[in-house]
Amino acid sequence: MEKNFLISRPDRIGDVVLSTHLPVNIKAHFPESKVYMLLREYTRDIYVNNPYVDGIIIFDQKEGIFSLASKFRDLRITHALMLLPNERINYALALAGVKYRIGSGFKPFHLITNVKSVYRRGYDRELNEGQYCSDMLRKLGIPVNSEQSVIYLSDEEKKEVIKIRKELLGDCRTLTGVHYSSGGSAPNMPPEEYLLLAEHLKKMSSTKVVFTDNVSSDKIKEAGFTFINENLPLRKSILNFAALDFLVSASTGTMHIAGALGVKTIGLFCPLPACKPSLWGTLGNKARYILPDESYCSRRCPGDPKKCDFAGEGGIDHVRVSNVLREELLS
């Protein structure tokens, strides 16, 4: 029987990166199958040059169910993994006659269309989001041999990374990226703390410090720091991330991009069940996570983790982060 898989992840960057191990496991079990990704336009570059993906479909939020169903029929999709519940995609797959459909969570539209589901049962299972994605493969009887996140570079891109790294490093031995923004998706230090961190690291002659945000800060630029990804498309930014030795950031998609490229990451995390690193850390690289002291959250938590800036006694500041990075640089 012909097997053509659709992996649907019209989601944010970090979630998409944490799905990158699925195609390789499918191909390992069904080498003659085809694998297609359904993604938003702004995340497609994560899967460019992936040797285990046969095609990328861009999900247009305005596209109708019948148009989507026609695309799925043309590709002869037989198996669909819906990593992010989406009612329109769900109905389009059913209309296209896709026999095997696996969804995440129990949604009314899953029940109506007889979709098999995997679900978290809250946060009682200490599994990373990427590992939850693996449950969908297991539901189809596909063994999971690797859960490492990977972004693949072409040979030409690898040469470009070497060139970028040489230009950025100068006389330094290591290249450290600092990412001060998080888009409000996670607790984070204020930009001022990241500037203090960069200035502290700058005194260490062995490492060159650059900022990796797509949008720059005038104050940080005035202090003499370069924004290597300013206004760049995602794929070009990916090459710049690949040139790094370390990346310091909050729990963001940026952290996952670096991790999937094998860059060592130092992530700032909140210990709340829905935010902690056991669920949202990187998969496959060397990573260290910094959390506030145990008593910090009971004293200072604002109730919404996105409003937390880790400030105050027992929180996270540039001194704590620089001490961790210093350990890594000296190890």
C-alpha positions as CSV (number, residue, x, y, z in Angstrom):
1,M,0.0,0.0,0.0
2,E,1.2,3.5,-0.9
3,K,2.0,5.5,2.2
4,N,2.0,9.3,2.0
5,F,2.3,11.2,5.2
6,L,1.2,14.8,6.0
7,I,2.5,16.4,9.2
8,S,0.5,19.5,10.0
9,R,2.2,22.0,12.2
10,P,0.8,25.6,11.4
11,D,2.4,26.8,14.6
12,R,5.2,28.9,16.1
13,I,8.9,28.5,15.4
14,G,9.8,26.6,18.5
15,D,6.9,24.1,18.1
16,V,7.9,23.5,14.5
17,V,11.5,22.9,15.4
18,L,10.4,20.3,18.0
19,S,8.6,18.4,15.2
20,T,11.7,18.0,13.0
21,H,12.5,14.5,14.2
22,L,9.2,13.1,12.9
23,P,10.1,12.7,9.1
24,V,13.4,10.8,9.7
25,N,11.6,8.3,11.9
26,I,8.8,7.8,9.3
27,K,11.3,7.3,6.5
28,A,13.3,4.8,8.7
29,H,10.2,2.7,9.1
30,F,8.7,3.3,5.6
31,P,11.6,4.2,3.3
32,E,9.4,4.2,0.2
33,S,6.9,6.6,1.7
34,K,6.6,10.3,1.0
35,V,6.4,13.0,3.8
36,Y,4.8,16.4,3.3
37,M,4.8,19.3,5.8
38,L,1.9,21.7,6.3
39,L,3.4,24.9,7.7
40,R,2.8,28.7,7.9
41,E,4.9,30.7,5.5
42,Y,7.1,32.2,8.2
43,T,8.3,28.8,9.5
44,R,8.9,27.0,6.1
45,D,12.6,27.8,6.2
46,I,13.0,25.4,9.2
47,Y,12.3,22.5,6.8
48,V,14.2,23.7,3.8
49,N,16.8,21.2,2.7
50,N,15.4,18.5,5.0
51,P,16.3,15.3,3.1
52,Y,13.4,13.4,4.7
53,V,10.7,15.8,3.5
54,D,9.3,15.5,0.0
55,G,7.4,18.7,-0.1
56,I,6.2,21.7,1.9
57,I,2.6,23.0,1.7
58,I,2.0,26.6,3.0
59,F,-1.1,26.9,5.1
60,D,-3.2,29.9,4.2
61,Q,-5.6,30.8,6.9
62,K,-8.0,32.1,4.3
63,E,-8.0,29.0,2.1
64,G,-11.2,27.1,2.1
65,I,-11.8,23.5,3.1
66,F,-12.5,22.2,-0.4
67,S,-9.3,23.8,-1.8
68,L,-7.3,22.2,1.0
69,A,-9.0,18.8,0.5
70,S,-8.1,19.0,-3.2
71,K,-4.4,19.5,-2.4
72,F,-4.5,16.5,0.0
73,R,-6.2,14.3,-2.7
74,D,-3.6,15.4,-5.4
75,L,-0.8,14.3,-3.1
76,R,-2.6,11.0,-2.2
77,I,-2.2,11.6,1.5
78,T,-2.9,8.4,3.4
79,H,-1.7,9.3,6.9
80,A,-2.0,12.6,8.7
81,L,-0.5,13.8,11.9
82,M,-2.3,17.0,13.2
83,L,0.2,18.2,15.8
84,L,-1.8,21.4,16.3
85,P,-5.6,21.0,16.4
86,N,-7.2,23.0,13.5
87,E,-10.8,22.5,12.6
88,R,-10.5,23.5,8.9
89,I,-7.5,21.2,8.3
90,N,-9.3,18.4,10.2
91,Y,-12.4,18.6,7.9
92,A,-10.3,19.0,4.8
93,L,-8.4,15.8,5.6
94,A,-11.7,13.9,6.2
95,L,-13.2,15.3,3.0
96,A,-10.1,14.2,1.1
97,G,-10.6,10.6,2.3
98,V,-7.4,10.4,4.3
99,K,-7.8,7.1,6.1
100,Y,-5.4,7.4,9.0
101,R,-5.8,10.7,10.9
102,I,-4.2,11.3,14.3
103,G,-5.0,14.5,16.3
104,S,-3.7,16.1,19.5
105,G,-6.2,16.4,22.3
106,F,-9.9,15.6,22.2
107,K,-11.8,18.2,20.2
108,P,-15.4,18.0,19.1
109,F,-14.4,18.2,15.5
110,H,-12.1,15.2,16.1
111,L,-15.0,13.2,17.4
112,I,-17.3,14.1,14.5
113,T,-14.7,13.0,12.0
114,N,-13.6,9.9,13.9
115,V,-10.0,11.0,14.5
116,K,-7.7,9.0,16.8
117,S,-6.1,11.2,19.4
118,V,-3.1,11.4,21.7
119,Y,-3.3,13.8,24.6
120,R,-1.2,15.1,27.5
121,R,-3.5,14.3,30.5
122,G,-2.5,17.7,31.8
123,Y,1.2,18.0,32.6
124,D,1.5,14.9,34.7
125,R,3.9,13.3,32.2
126,E,7.3,14.9,32.3
127,L,7.8,14.8,28.6
128,N,9.1,17.4,26.2
129,E,6.7,18.8,23.6
130,G,8.8,17.0,20.9
131,Q,8.4,13.7,22.8
132,Y,4.6,14.3,22.8
133,C,4.8,14.6,19.1
134,S,6.4,11.2,19.0
135,D,3.3,9.7,20.6
136,M,1.5,10.2,17.2
137,L,4.0,8.0,15.4
138,R,3.6,5.3,18.1
139,K,-0.1,5.5,17.6
140,L,0.5,4.5,14.0
141,G,2.9,1.7,15.1
142,I,6.0,3.6,13.9
143,P,9.0,3.1,16.3
144,V,10.8,6.3,17.4
145,N,14.6,5.9,17.2
146,S,15.5,9.5,17.5
147,E,13.9,12.6,19.1
148,Q,16.7,15.0,18.3
149,S,15.7,18.3,16.7
150,V,17.7,19.0,13.5
151,I,17.7,21.8,10.9
152,Y,19.6,20.6,7.8
153,L,22.0,22.8,5.9
154,S,23.1,22.3,2.3
155,D,26.8,22.0,1.5
156,E,26.8,25.6,0.1
157,E,25.2,26.8,3.3
158,K,27.8,25.1,5.4
159,K,30.5,26.9,3.5
160,E,28.7,30.2,4.1
161,V,28.5,29.4,7.9
162,I,32.3,29.0,8.0
163,K,32.7,32.3,6.2
164,I,30.2,34.1,8.6
165,R,31.9,32.6,11.6
166,K,35.4,33.7,10.5
167,E,34.2,37.3,9.9
168,L,32.4,37.6,13.2
169,L,35.0,36.0,15.4
170,G,37.9,38.2,14.6
171,D,40.7,37.3,17.1
172,C,38.4,35.7,19.6
173,R,38.1,31.9,20.2
174,T,34.3,31.6,20.7
175,L,31.2,33.3,19.4
176,T,28.4,34.0,21.9
177,G,24.9,35.1,20.8
178,V,22.6,37.0,23.1
179,H,18.9,37.2,22.3
180,Y,17.2,39.7,24.5
181,S,13.6,39.6,23.1
182,S,11.0,36.9,23.6
183,G,7.9,38.3,21.9
184,G,6.0,38.0,25.2
185,S,5.9,34.3,24.9
186,A,7.8,33.5,28.1
187,P,9.3,35.1,31.2
188,N,12.3,37.1,30.4
189,M,14.9,39.5,31.8
190,P,14.5,43.1,30.7
191,P,16.7,44.4,27.8
192,E,18.9,46.3,30.3
193,E,20.0,43.1,32.0
194,Y,21.0,41.6,28.6
195,L,23.0,44.7,27.9
196,L,24.8,44.4,31.3
197,L,25.4,40.7,30.4
198,A,26.9,41.6,27.1
199,E,29.1,44.3,28.6
200,H,30.3,41.8,31.3
201,L,31.1,39.2,28.7
202,K,32.9,41.7,26.4
203,K,35.6,42.0,29.1
204,M,36.4,38.4,28.5
205,S,38.9,38.6,25.5
206,S,38.2,34.9,24.6
207,T,34.6,35.4,23.4
208,K,33.0,37.7,20.9
209,V,29.4,38.8,21.8
210,V,26.7,39.5,19.2
211,F,23.0,40.0,19.4
212,T,20.7,37.8,17.4
213,D,17.4,39.6,17.5
214,N,15.7,40.4,14.2
215,V,14.7,43.8,15.5
216,S,17.5,45.8,17.1
217,S,17.7,48.0,20.2
218,D,19.1,51.5,19.7
219,K,20.5,51.5,23.2
220,I,22.3,48.2,22.7
221,K,23.6,49.3,19.3
222,E,24.9,52.5,20.8
223,A,26.9,50.4,23.3
224,G,28.8,49.0,20.4
225,F,27.1,45.6,19.9
226,T,26.2,44.2,16.5
227,F,22.8,42.7,15.6
228,I,23.7,40.0,13.1
229,N,20.1,39.1,12.2
230,E,18.6,42.6,11.9
231,N,15.8,42.5,9.3
232,L,17.0,39.3,7.8
233,P,14.8,36.5,6.4
234,L,14.6,33.4,8.6
235,R,16.9,31.1,6.5
236,K,19.7,33.7,6.5
237,S,19.3,34.1,10.3
238,I,19.5,30.3,10.6
239,L,23.0,30.4,9.0
240,N,24.1,33.1,11.5
241,F,22.8,31.0,14.4
242,A,24.8,28.0,13.0
243,A,28.0,30.1,13.3
244,L,27.6,30.5,17.1
245,D,29.2,28.5,19.9
246,F,26.7,29.6,22.5
247,L,23.3,31.3,22.6
248,V,21.8,32.9,25.7
249,S,18.0,33.5,25.5
250,A,14.7,33.0,27.2
251,S,12.5,30.1,26.3
252,T,11.9,31.1,22.7
253,G,11.8,29.7,19.1
254,T,15.3,31.2,18.7
255,M,16.6,28.9,21.4
256,H,15.2,25.9,19.6
257,I,16.7,27.0,16.2
258,A,20.1,27.2,17.9
259,G,19.6,23.8,19.6
260,A,18.6,22.1,16.3
261,L,21.9,23.4,14.8
262,G,24.0,21.9,17.6
263,V,24.7,25.2,19.2
264,K,25.1,25.1,23.0
265,T,22.2,27.0,24.6
266,I,21.7,28.7,28.0
267,G,18.0,29.1,28.5
268,L,16.1,31.2,31.1
269,F,13.1,29.3,32.3
270,C,10.1,29.5,34.7
271,P,9.4,26.5,36.9
272,L,5.6,26.5,36.4
273,P,4.3,23.2,35.1
274,A,3.4,24.6,31.6
275,C,6.7,26.5,31.2
276,K,9.5,24.4,32.7
277,P,12.4,23.1,30.7
278,S,11.4,19.4,31.0
279,L,8.5,20.3,28.6
280,W,10.0,23.1,26.5
281,G,13.7,22.6,26.5
282,T,15.8,21.9,23.4
283,L,16.3,18.3,22.2
284,G,19.6,17.1,20.9
285,N,22.2,19.8,21.8
286,K,24.1,20.6,25.0
287,A,21.8,22.8,27.0
288,R,21.8,24.4,30.5
289,Y,18.8,25.9,32.1
290,I,18.6,28.7,34.6
291,L,15.6,29.0,36.9
292,P,14.8,31.3,39.8
293,D,15.4,30.0,43.3
294,E,12.7,27.7,44.8
295,S,11.2,30.4,47.0
296,Y,11.2,33.1,44.3
297,C,8.0,32.2,42.6
298,S,6.0,32.0,45.8
299,R,7.1,35.5,46.7
300,R,7.2,37.3,43.4
301,C,5.0,35.5,40.8
302,P,2.7,38.0,39.1
303,G,0.2,35.3,38.2
304,D,1.0,35.5,34.5
305,P,4.4,34.0,33.6
306,K,4.6,36.2,30.5
307,K,4.7,39.2,32.9
308,C,7.6,37.9,34.9
309,D,11.0,39.7,34.5
310,F,12.9,37.5,37.0
311,A,13.8,40.7,38.9
312,G,14.6,40.8,42.6
313,E,16.2,38.5,45.2
314,G,16.4,34.9,44.1
315,G,15.5,35.7,40.5
316,I,17.7,35.7,37.4
317,D,20.0,38.6,36.4
318,H,23.1,39.2,34.3
319,V,25.4,38.0,37.1
320,R,23.9,34.6,37.4
321,V,23.8,34.1,33.6
322,S,27.4,35.3,33.1
323,N,28.6,32.9,35.8
324,V,27.0,30.0,34.0
325,L,28.4,31.0,30.7
326,R,31.8,31.5,32.2
327,E,31.7,27.9,33.4
328,E,30.9,26.7,29.9
329,L,33.6,28.8,28.3
330,L,36.2,27.4,30.7
331,S,35.0,23.8,30.5
